[in-house]
Amino acid sequence: MGNWPALLVAPSLALTNLSVTYALVTPSCTRQSMLAPNLVSAVFLAVCIWMSWGAWRNWRTGKLEQGPDAGDTDAAPDRRPFLALVAVMVGTLSCLVVLAQWFPQWVLSPCTS
C-alpha cells in the first residue's frame, strides 16, 4: 500500500466519522442504543489504523534501504522515507481525532439536550 491513503484518506475519514456519527444521534436516541455510532467509529478507527500501519511499513522499508550512512541531503532516495514518515504522522493524528470524537459517545447519552 502506498503512503497516499494515510496522507489523504485518513483525515477525510476522521471528518466523515464526525458527520456520520452526528447523523446517527437521532436514531440512536429513538432506539436508546449507541450500537450504530460505536460501530461506525470502530470501523473508521480500524481503517485509519490500517492506513497508518501501511505507511509505517513503507517508512521502515525505506529506512532499511537507505542504510545507516544517510545524510542530510536533498537526494531523491531521502524523499521517499520522509514522505512515508509524514504519512505515518498524519495517519496517527487522524486515529487520535477519531478516538477523541468517539470518547463523548462513551460518556454522554444520545438524548442529552
N, C-alpha and C positions, 0 to 999 in steps of 0.2 A: 504494500500500500504506500502511496506517496505521502508527502507532507501536506498537500493542499487540503485534504479533508479536515485535518486538525487546525489548519490556519483559517479556513473559511466556513466550513460547515459546522464545526463545534460551536463557535459563537452564535451562529444563526439558530442552532438547536436550543441554545440557552434562552434566546429571545422567544422562540416558538414555544418552549416549555411554559414560559410565563403566560403567553396568550391562551394556550390550550387549558392550562390548569385554572386560569381565571374564568374561562368559558364553562368549565365544569363545576363551578361553585353552586349555581342554582340547581342543577340536577342532583348534586351531592346533598344539598340541603333538603330537597324534597324526599330523598331516599334515606336521609340520615346515615349515609355511608361515605367514607372517604376512600373507598377502594379504587375508584376510577382515577382520581387525581394522583394517588400514591403510585398506581401502576404506570401512569403516564410519566411521572417524574423519574421512576426507577428505570424505565426504558430509555428515556433521554440521557440519564446519567450513565447507563451502561454503554450507550453508543458513543458518548463523549469520551469515556474511559478507553473504549476500543480504539478510537481515532488517535488519542494521545499516546496510547501504547504503541501503535504503528509508527508514529513519528519518533518515539523514543528508540524503537528498534533501528530506524533509519539513522538516527544520530549516533547510536552506538556502533553501527556498521561503518559509518563514515569516519568516526574517530579511529577505529581499528585499521581502516585502510590508509588513513593519513599517517599513522605512525607517531612515535613519541617525539620526533625531532621537528614537528610542525611549528613554524614560527608565526610571528605577527605580520603576515603578508597579505596582499590583496590578490593572491593567486586563485585561479579557478577551483582547484581542489579544496581550498579552505572555505569556499562559499557553501558547499553542499551540507557539511555538518552544522554550519551556522544557521542555515535555513531550517534544518531539522530541529535544532535546539529552540529556535523561536517558535516553531510549530508545537513543540512539547510544552513550552511555557503558555502559549495561547490556549492549547487544549486543556492544560491543567487549570488555568484560570476559568475556563468555561465549565469544567467539572465543579469547581468551587462555587461558581454562580448558581448552578443547578442545585447544589446542596443547600446554599443559602436560601433559594426560593422554596425548597422542599421543607425546610425547618418550620415555618409557620403552619404548614399543614399538619405537623405532628402536635403542635401546641394549641392551635385555635380550632374551634368548631366552625364548620362551613356556614352555620346560621347566625354567627355573631354579627350584630348590627352596630 
